[in-house]
Amino acid sequence: MRIVALVLSLIVLLATYASAETLIYANTLPQGKWGVEAVYLQDSNVANTSGMTLTNYGVKVAYGVTNQLELDLAYGTGSYSGLPAGLTSSMTPTTAVLRYNILAESTAPATVTVAAGYKSIPVTTNYAGNSTYGKSGVGVIASKMMIPFIPYAALSYNTLDMSGANIPSTELTIGTAFAWSKQGQVLVEYTNQALVNYPGVGNFTSPQIGVGVVYTL
C-alpha cells in the first residue's frame, strides 16, 4: 500500500502545467485591456496508465500591462478517474504567467509571443495527506489570423519541483481559435506532453485535449 500511495502521489502532479498556460493564441492584449477565459482540460495516459485520466476546470484572467506584455493569472481544480478502489486525489493549482509579444503580423508572416510562468499545486489525497508542489516553465507561441479561424502552435519546456527532485518535460500544442465577434473566441487544442525520468515510470508521453472560451472586456 505504501508503494501505491507513493506512486499515486507522483501521478497526481502530472499534466498540471501543459496547455493551461498557453491556451490562447499569440496575440497579447492591448495596454489596459482585460480578458477572461473559462478552461476545460483532460489528460489521458496519466503516468503511462491508459485507464487513468485527469480532468481540470479553471478560469484565467489576463491584463495588458503594455501593448506587448500581458499578465495571466489562473485558478483551477482537478480530479482523477481510474484510480485504484478507495483512493481519491484532487488539486487546486494557481498560476502566474507573463507573455511578451516579439513579432506581430503587421511586420511578419505570423504573430510570435514568448512566455514564462510558475504554478503552485496544492494536492489533497485520502492516503498521503496534503502537499504543495511547484512547476515552472518557458515557452513560445505562434499564431496566424485567418478570420474567423486563428490557428496557433506552442512549444514549452517545464520543470516540476517534487520535494527537491526536478522532473523536466516538454509540451507541444496545436490548436485554433474561432472568433464569433471582435471580443469573443472559442479555442480547441491538442497537447502532447513528454516527460523524462518520471519516478517509478520512466519516459513516456501523455496527450491532452483542451477547450476554452475567451472574452475581452
FENBELCOR-V569859 format. One record per residue. N is the residue number from 1. RES is the residue in three letters. PHI is phi in whole degrees, 0 to 359 (* if undefined). OMEGA is omega in whole degrees, 0 to 359 (* if undefined). NEAR is the number of other ideal C-beta (glycine too) atoms within 10 Angstrom. Layout:
BEGIN
n=[N/N]
res=[RES/RES]
phi=[PHI/PHI]
omega=[OMEGA/OMEGA]
near=[NEAR/NEAR]
END
This chain:
BEGIN
n=[1/2/3/4/5/6/7/8/9/10/11/12/13/14/15/16/17/18/19/20/21/22/23/24/25/26/27/28/29/30/31/32/33/34/35/36/37/38/39/40/41/42/43/44/45/46/47/48/49/50/51/52/53/54/55/56/57/58/59/60/61/62/63/64/65/66/67/68/69/70/71/72/73/74/75/76/77/78/79/80/81/82/83/84/85/86/87/88/89/90/91/92/93/94/95/96/97/98/99/100/101/102/103/104/105/106/107/108/109/110/111/112/113/114/115/116/117/118/119/120/121/122/123/124/125/126/127/128/129/130/131/132/133/134/135/136/137/138/139/140/141/142/143/144/145/146/147/148/149/150/151/152/153/154/155/156/157/158/159/160/161/162/163/164/165/166/167/168/169/170/171/172/173/174/175/176/177/178/179/180/181/182/183/184/185/186/187/188/189/190/191/192/193/194/195/196/197/198/199/200/201/202/203/204/205/206/207/208/209/210/211/212/213/214/215/216/217]
res=[MET/ARG/ILE/VAL/ALA/LEU/VAL/LEU/SER/LEU/ILE/VAL/LEU/LEU/ALA/THR/TYR/ALA/SER/ALA/GLU/THR/LEU/ILE/TYR/ALA/ASN/THR/LEU/PRO/GLN/GLY/LYS/TRP/GLY/VAL/GLU/ALA/VAL/TYR/LEU/GLN/ASP/SER/ASN/VAL/ALA/ASN/THR/SER/GLY/MET/THR/LEU/THR/ASN/TYR/GLY/VAL/LYS/VAL/ALA/TYR/GLY/VAL/THR/ASN/GLN/LEU/GLU/LEU/ASP/LEU/ALA/TYR/GLY/THR/GLY/SER/TYR/SER/GLY/LEU/PRO/ALA/GLY/LEU/THR/SER/SER/MET/THR/PRO/THR/THR/ALA/VAL/LEU/ARG/TYR/ASN/ILE/LEU/ALA/GLU/SER/THR/ALA/PRO/ALA/THR/VAL/THR/VAL/ALA/ALA/GLY/TYR/LYS/SER/ILE/PRO/VAL/THR/THR/ASN/TYR/ALA/GLY/ASN/SER/THR/TYR/GLY/LYS/SER/GLY/VAL/GLY/VAL/ILE/ALA/SER/LYS/MET/MET/ILE/PRO/PHE/ILE/PRO/TYR/ALA/ALA/LEU/SER/TYR/ASN/THR/LEU/ASP/MET/SER/GLY/ALA/ASN/ILE/PRO/SER/THR/GLU/LEU/THR/ILE/GLY/THR/ALA/PHE/ALA/TRP/SER/LYS/GLN/GLY/GLN/VAL/LEU/VAL/GLU/TYR/THR/ASN/GLN/ALA/LEU/VAL/ASN/TYR/PRO/GLY/VAL/GLY/ASN/PHE/THR/SER/PRO/GLN/ILE/GLY/VAL/GLY/VAL/VAL/TYR/THR/LEU]
phi=[*/297/294/300/297/295/300/291/293/278/303/297/265/292/64/260/251/33/278/302/268/233/280/189/289/286/294/269/289/296/304/85/271/247/222/226/221/263/234/231/227/222/254/238/58/296/52/62/239/295/274/248/232/237/245/240/239/197/224/234/245/240/222/278/291/225/291/244/247/234/252/245/237/225/224/214/220/227/216/247/235/92/287/302/305/90/255/227/214/210/215/225/287/236/224/232/224/253/237/235/279/251/221/239/293/292/233/216/296/213/271/231/227/256/217/218/208/222/234/262/235/287/238/240/229/264/230/224/75/252/216/233/238/228/220/237/196/229/199/224/233/231/216/223/286/225/314/276/266/227/293/210/218/221/230/225/238/226/229/257/268/242/56/93/266/263/250/275/206/235/231/246/241/231/191/212/256/241/272/269/201/293/254/239/219/250/240/228/211/230/236/249/256/245/252/242/54/292/305/77/233/96/268/195/239/223/279/221/250/219/226/219/237/246/221/264/275]
omega=[179/179/178/181/180/180/182/177/175/180/188/181/183/171/179/173/174/194/177/181/179/183/176/182/194/181/175/180/174/181/177/181/177/175/178/183/170/190/170/180/175/178/174/184/180/183/178/178/189/182/183/179/177/180/180/169/180/177/180/175/182/179/177/180/170/178/180/186/181/175/178/175/185/175/182/174/184/178/186/166/180/175/175/184/177/181/178/177/177/180/177/185/171/189/171/182/171/179/183/181/182/177/177/182/176/181/183/180/182/174/181/180/174/184/173/184/177/179/172/189/171/183/178/176/176/182/183/177/183/177/176/181/180/177/180/181/174/182/178/183/176/179/182/178/175/190/9/180/177/179/181/177/181/175/181/176/187/172/178/178/183/180/177/177/181/183/181/174/173/178/174/183/169/181/176/171/173/183/177/176/177/183/187/177/169/181/174/184/178/179/171/183/180/180/185/176/178/186/178/184/183/181/177/178/180/179/179/171/182/176/179/173/185/176/179/182/*]
near=[8/8/8/12/16/14/16/20/20/20/22/26/24/26/28/24/27/29/28/27/28/30/28/30/26/27/19/27/23/12/13/10/15/12/20/13/21/13/22/15/24/17/24/16/18/22/21/17/17/9/10/20/18/26/13/21/14/21/12/22/14/23/16/18/16/13/14/15/16/25/15/24/13/21/14/21/12/23/15/21/11/12/20/12/4/7/15/12/20/14/22/15/24/14/22/14/21/14/25/15/19/12/15/16/14/6/6/11/9/16/22/17/26/15/21/15/22/16/22/14/23/13/20/14/19/11/17/16/10/8/16/11/20/14/24/15/24/13/24/16/25/18/22/16/16/9/9/13/12/21/15/24/19/26/14/24/13/22/15/23/15/18/8/5/10/11/18/14/22/16/24/16/23/13/24/19/25/13/16/11/9/8/12/13/23/14/21/13/24/13/25/14/23/13/22/11/11/21/14/11/16/10/10/16/13/25/14/23/15/22/15/22/14/21/13/17/11]
END
